Amino acid sequence: MTTRCAVPALLLSLLPSASYAQQATCKLQAVEKKLAAAPLTTFMQKCQDDVQKTCEQLASARHLEEPANTVERNG
């Protein structure tokens, strides 16, 4: 594995959650593409939207649901 590939892989392995990892991946891709200003904003929004869609599809495939917003109390 080259150093160029090893560094992002190492950074991603140190992050605590998937959302942070995906955000870092979007940022790394933007850096590699040398994006700035408006193109950076557009790319980041699209990348994060794609990550959200992928996450929702995975949750659906695994039959996961959002946690309840309220706690039922027996009483």
TORKOL-780000 format. One line per 3 residues: number of its first residue (from 0); for each residue x, y, z of C-alpha. Coordinates in steps of 0.1 Angstrom, whole numbers. Each point is the difference from the previous one (the first is absolute). Layout:
N
NUM	X,Y,Z  ...
//
This chain:
75
0	0,0,0  14,34,-9  3,28,25
3	-26,20,-19  -25,-28,7  12,-9,34
6	-4,34,16  -37,4,-8  -7,-36,10
9	18,6,33  -19,32,7  -33,-17,-7
12	8,-29,23  5,24,28  -33,18,-2
15	-27,-11,25  -31,-2,-22  -12,-6,-35
18	-13,36,-4  34,15,9  17,-25,-24
21	-23,9,-28  5,37,6  37,-5,0
24	-2,-20,-32  -19,29,-17  27,24,12
27	28,-22,-12  -16,-3,-34  -4,38,-2
30	37,5,9  11,-25,-26  -21,19,-26
33	14,33,12  -35,15,4  -6,35,15
36	-28,25,4  -33,-8,-18  11,-33,-16
39	11,-12,35  -33,9,15  -19,-17,-28
42	22,-31,2  -3,-3,38  -38,3,-1
45	-3,-26,-27  24,-23,17  -18,3,34
48	-33,-6,-17  13,-31,-17  13,-13,34
51	-34,6,16  -18,-19,-28  25,-29,3
54	-5,-1,37  -38,0,-3  2,-28,-26
57	22,-20,23  -23,5,30  -30,-9,-21
60	17,-32,-13  8,-9,36  -36,8,11
63	12,27,24  -23,28,11  6,34,15
66	-2,0,38  -32,12,16  -1,37,8
69	-19,-5,32  5,-24,29  -31,-19,11
72	-4,-2,38  -19,-27,18  -19,16,27
//
